[in-house]
Amino acid sequence: MKVLISGSHGLIGTHLAKRLRHAGHETGALVRREVRYPDREVAWDPASGTIDSEGVAQYDAVVHLAGKSIAGLWTRSHMDEVLRSRVDGTHLIASTLALLGDDGPRVLVSASGVGYYGDRGDESLDESSSTGNGFLAMVCQKWEAAAQPARDAGIRVVHPRLGIVLSHGEGFLAPLTPLFALGLGATLGSGRQWMSYVHIDDVTRAMQAMLEQDDLDGVVNVATPEPVTNRTFTKTFASVLGRPAFLRIPEFLLARLPGGMGQEMILVSQKAQPKGLLDHGFEFEYPTLSSALVACFKHG
Ligand SMILES: NC(=O)c1ccc[n+]([C@@H]2O[C@H](COP(=O)([O-])OP(=O)(O)OC[C@H]3O[C@@H](n4cnc5c(N)ncnc54)[C@H](OP(=O)(O)O)[C@@H]3O)[C@@H](O)[C@H]2O)c1
């Protein structure tokens, strides 16, 4: 398969391209700058709505990962860009695929997140669960909905709703690792909120399956079957690093972070279940938090 990836230089894109090439697929990158390698790059600019559709037509599938990172201070302009970069980029790709029809890629894997479900306490969340409230839930809804032109054109569209991706020195673990290594790991708020996480290798294996298996369609939760509470996460991470973690940051401090980011990114409780993947016989290589963290630090 020839697979075109947006956001290919990000955390998931880098690992995914490696896995796909290792499995014998060809990969190309949608780039927001001038094309340097025409045989493996296609130009686009989601902000101005331009894309080289002839270049896109050379591929069999698109994996769409691009979007402004949700990390950073949640000011109004940051939040606007988080939303706009996802909705505009997805709509541009989906309508391009729809216009190309049979002459273009017939599969679109377009990222989303378990943020779709909002703050749900102890509720178990599978793909049929309703959407929640809050900024990230709204972003995920609009992000997924923006792929509608491709769905309407009969293109197979898969939305991996990703949990927190665990990868050594990158993404979520990057800022936490030095703190935990110094024994400054802390339980956040009550520590009772559920965290849905997944090792990067399981993310890329799941995405490869989405590209290769025609019966994987629609929304697919990509988080391990064993979510943990924040308290368990803190204890497990500290113990994998051989450090103590006695600290606790009170909820009222976190709740004051701008734009509701403390509530939505730190105190939020999401207990997602990967029903779709398990029903398709997918086996997680790292189903537990300790196995995922040990793998991160062993191979990192
Ligand atoms: N990592 C996680 O824990 C996690 C969890 C849930 C959902 N997700 C979602 O999965 C996707 C991939 O995640 P990731 O961790 O690989 O993200 P990442 O490392 O932040 O990479 C995202 C890529 O998006 C592109 N990008 C950045 N700002 C942009 C903007 N303003 N407009 C358009 N494109 C922009 C960049 O690629 P180029 O410079 O190549 O264009 C960047 O490398 C993201 O949409 C993310 O929200 C990730």
The ligand as an SDF file (V2000), in Angstrom:
LIG
                    3D

 48 52  0  0  0  0  0  0  0  0999 V2000
   -0.1320   11.7000   21.5650 N   0  0  0  0  0  0  0  0  0  0  0  0
   -1.2450   11.5390   22.2750 C   0  0  0  0  0  0  0  0  0  0  0  0
   -1.2000   11.2140   23.4910 O   0  0  0  0  0  0  0  0  0  0  0  0
   -2.5970   11.7380   21.6240 C   0  0  0  0  0  0  0  0  0  0  0  0
   -3.7640   11.3990   22.3380 C   0  0  0  0  0  0  0  0  0  0  0  0
   -5.0140   11.6050   21.7530 C   0  0  0  0  0  0  0  0  0  0  0  0
   -5.0990   12.1430   20.4600 C   0  0  0  0  0  0  0  0  0  0  0  0
   -3.9380   12.4670   19.7940 N   0  0  0  0  0  0  0  0  0  0  0  0
   -4.0570   13.0760   18.4420 C   0  0  0  0  0  0  0  0  0  0  0  0
   -3.3650   12.3130   17.4680 O   0  0  0  0  0  0  0  0  0  0  0  0
   -2.7650   13.1890   16.5250 C   0  0  0  0  0  0  0  0  0  0  0  0
   -1.2820   12.8480   16.4180 C   0  0  0  0  0  0  0  0  0  0  0  0
   -0.7250   12.9430   17.7180 O   0  0  0  0  0  0  0  0  0  0  0  0
    0.8310   13.2100   17.9520 P   0  0  0  0  0  0  0  0  0  0  0  0
    1.0890   12.9380   19.3920 O   0  0  0  0  0  0  0  0  0  0  0  0
    1.6430   12.5470   16.9180 O   0  0  0  0  0  0  0  0  0  0  0  0
    0.8770   14.8090   17.7410 O   0  0  0  0  0  0  0  0  0  0  0  0
    2.1590   15.7440   17.5600 P   0  0  0  0  0  0  0  0  0  0  0  0
    3.4110   15.0540   17.9330 O   0  0  0  0  0  0  0  0  0  0  0  0
    1.8160   17.0320   18.2340 O   0  0  0  0  0  0  0  0  0  0  0  0
    2.1890   15.9710   15.9700 O   0  0  0  0  0  0  0  0  0  0  0  0
    1.1340   16.6020   15.3080 C   0  0  0  0  0  0  0  0  0  0  0  0
    1.6120   17.1250   13.9670 C   0  0  0  0  0  0  0  0  0  0  0  0
    0.6030   18.0060   13.4900 O   0  0  0  0  0  0  0  0  0  0  0  0
    1.1810   19.0170   12.6780 C   0  0  0  0  0  0  0  0  0  0  0  0
    0.7460   20.3250   13.1790 N   0  0  0  0  0  0  0  0  0  0  0  0
    1.1900   21.0100   14.2590 C   0  0  0  0  0  0  0  0  0  0  0  0
    0.5600   22.1910   14.3730 N   0  0  0  0  0  0  0  0  0  0  0  0
   -0.3050   22.2400   13.3290 C   0  0  0  0  0  0  0  0  0  0  0  0
   -1.2380   23.2160   12.8870 C   0  0  0  0  0  0  0  0  0  0  0  0
   -1.4150   24.3800   13.5350 N   0  0  0  0  0  0  0  0  0  0  0  0
   -1.9620   22.9370   11.7670 N   0  0  0  0  0  0  0  0  0  0  0  0
   -1.7910   21.7670   11.1070 C   0  0  0  0  0  0  0  0  0  0  0  0
   -0.9170   20.8320   11.4710 N   0  0  0  0  0  0  0  0  0  0  0  0
   -0.1930   21.0620   12.5640 C   0  0  0  0  0  0  0  0  0  0  0  0
    2.6950   18.8550   12.7640 C   0  0  0  0  0  0  0  0  0  0  0  0
    3.1050   18.1070   11.6270 O   0  0  0  0  0  0  0  0  0  0  0  0
    3.7410   18.7580   10.3120 P   0  0  0  0  0  0  0  0  0  0  0  0
    4.6740   19.8230   10.7840 O   0  0  0  0  0  0  0  0  0  0  0  0
    4.4050   17.5970    9.6310 O   0  0  0  0  0  0  0  0  0  0  0  0
    2.6050   19.2980    9.5180 O   0  0  0  0  0  0  0  0  0  0  0  0
    2.8850   17.9580   13.9890 C   0  0  0  0  0  0  0  0  0  0  0  0
    4.0190   17.1690   13.8840 O   0  0  0  0  0  0  0  0  0  0  0  0
   -2.9900   14.6120   16.9980 C   0  0  0  0  0  0  0  0  0  0  0  0
   -4.0330   15.1890   16.2570 O   0  0  0  0  0  0  0  0  0  0  0  0
   -3.4000   14.4510   18.4550 C   0  0  0  0  0  0  0  0  0  0  0  0
   -4.3080   15.4230   18.9150 O   0  0  0  0  0  0  0  0  0  0  0  0
   -2.7000   12.2670   20.3450 C   0  0  0  0  0  0  0  0  0  0  0  0
  1  2  1  0
  2  3  2  0
  2  4  1  0
  4  5  1  0
  4 48  2  0
  5  6  2  0
  6  7  1  0
  7  8  2  0
  8  9  1  0
  8 48  1  0
  9 10  1  0
  9 46  1  0
 10 11  1  0
 11 12  1  0
 11 44  1  0
 12 13  1  0
 13 14  1  0
 14 15  2  0
 14 16  1  0
 14 17  1  0
 17 18  1  0
 18 19  2  0
 18 20  1  0
 18 21  1  0
 21 22  1  0
 22 23  1  0
 23 24  1  0
 23 42  1  0
 24 25  1  0
 25 26  1  0
 25 36  1  0
 26 27  1  0
 26 35  1  0
 27 28  2  0
 28 29  1  0
 29 30  1  0
 29 35  2  0
 30 31  1  0
 30 32  2  0
 32 33  1  0
 33 34  2  0
 34 35  1  0
 36 37  1  0
 36 42  1  0
 37 38  1  0
 38 39  2  0
 38 40  1  0
 38 41  1  0
 42 43  1  0
 44 45  1  0
 44 46  1  0
 46 47  1  0
M  CHG  2   8   1  16  -1
M  END
$$$$
